[in-house]
Amino acid sequence: MEPVIKRPSTLKIAILYIIHKYNNAVPEDAMIHILVEAYAVNYFDLKQALYELNQSEFVHSYNYKAEQYHMLTKEGEEAIEIFVKKLPLPRREELTKLVQEQLKEEKRSEEFQVDYVPLDDISYLVKCTYRESRLPQLEIAFRVSGREEALETKHKLKEKRNELYAGFYQCLSQILDGSDEEKKK
């Protein structure tokens, strides 16, 4: 893919625009996904632009839980309002769409998580957590035999997460509804 954001000044405006559209601190991985992977921006050019934006106090970068985040300062907000028109409308629309997709993906990955840890030499614990509004709604943990089975189980559960969640709550509601009917008898 041919880079469509070539000039350093355009890259800086794009960074400010992405952070502005994110409406929150942007994880560095998201910035890399949008600019490096989708727009073929050179990774080192991105890092240099972020460094210069930090030095000019348009962006504040910080680390949290082993991840770097970027957010606009007051000066950055003012700058994006002034310079946003320097970014062509089609590019702004594309960036807005990429930011929205990235936010949806982050929300999905935050909602449902599956991981596994070794229990002993031959068995693993697979743990699924489904969250809504950052609160756990469903947590399931079970033992499997072997790393390969744990990895395969993790992939299957991620693929079928909607069916798992819906099926669990359907079963739970049947049990709870059935117990109410038995109490009435």
Protein Blocks (a to p, Z undefined) as FASTA:
>chain_A
ZZfblbfklmmmmmmmmmmmnopacdfklmmmmmmmmnopafklmmmmmmmmmmnopacc
ddeehiacddddfklmmmmmmmmmmpcfklmmmmmmmmmmmmmmmmmmmmpccddddfbl
mbccddddddeehiafbdcddddedjklmmmmmmmmmmmmmmmmmmmmmmmmmmmmmmmm
mmmZZ
